[in-house]
Structure formats: structure tokens, C-alpha cells
Amino acid sequence: MFSSQNNKSDIVLAIYTDNRTVFRLKDIALLTGETNFLSINKKLNYHVKTGKLQNPRKGVYTKLGYNQEEMACTIFTPSYISLEYVLQKAGILFQYDSRISVVCNLSRSVELESQTYLFRKIKGELLINTSGIIRKDNQINIASPERAFLDLIYLSPKYYFDNLNPLNKELVFKFLPIYQSQAMNKKVTKLFKNG
């Protein structure tokens, strides 16, 4: 009995000593070295019931007070945070939007614990191109403002931008060829000419 309790505590210890706050079952298996997924699942469910862990979505376990940006990149993979969320933080869009916008291979809106995650579908070759994507050490992938700007033009060509001054124009034109779009080239050139 004692070794079983100790084993259950080891999984929580492994999770809480890791710098990540959001985990899939396979992440926990790699972290603990446990290969029996049924056993891991039972232990995790026990810790959810005792309040040591959360299970906000099927197959996703979190520390208490998890990082919402980390959750955004875990719900669907591959994905990265982009669009309005990044542009709002950079001062390019002024209208407040509490949703976290994410680019991935499907379109969905997911609400978890009063936070809305808005997923927008983008072409596979754009999704896997890492130009302008910053990879943080806790599995957060987030677009630079320049990449988020181009993603938004690609997905919503008529979008209005409040302030283009924070953008590094050289980086915008460096990332622009990955979209392979003459219409985008014209749109971006016109925006910078008029802005």
C-alpha cells in the first residue's frame, strides 16, 4: 500500500517539478518513464479527484493555475498563437478581444474555464514554416507581430489595422514570400505606402 501511494505521489512530483503547466497523456508518460497508459490514467484521475491536478479537456492535464498560452498550443497540434491576439499585444490593433487566436490545421472555437481559444485554419505548408515563429521553452509557439500581421492578411485580406508603426517592415518583407501570393504582395506594399 505504501509503495502504491508513493508511486501516485511521484507522478504529481514529476509534473510539478517540470516547467510546463499543461500536459497530454504522452507527455506525462515520457516525463515519468511509465509505459502503461491505463495505469497513468488511473493515477491522474485520482489526483484530479483530490484536487492536485486539473483535467479541463479530455486527454489534457494541468497544474493548478496553468498558462493559457500553453493550453492554446496544446489543444490542437501543430499550432501557434498568432493573428489578433499577437497584434493586440504589439499595439497594432486597438480593439480589445479576450480570445486567444491560434493558427492550426482546422477552424474551431473552444471554451475552457471562461477562456475562448479561436483556431483558424491555414495551409499546411504555412503552418509548418517556422519563419517568424518564436518557440518558448514551455511548448508555447507564438508568432512575431510581423508574422501575425501577414497571417491575418492571408486569412482576412480586408482587415483594418489601427497602427503599423510597431512592425519591422524589413521582417514583413522577409516573411512575405512564404505566402506565395501576388495579391498579398500588393496589399502589404499598399498598406505601408499609405501608412
ABEGO torsion letter per residue (X at the ends): XAAAAAAAAAAAAAAAABABABBBAAAAAAAAGBABAAAAAAAAAAAAAAGABBBABBGBBBBBGBBAAAAAAAABOBBBBBEAAAAAAAGABABBBABBBBBBABBBBBBBGGBBBBBBBBBAAAAABABGBBBBAAGBBBBBAAAAAAAAAAABAABBBABAAABBAAAAAAAAAAAGBAAAAAAAAAAAAAX
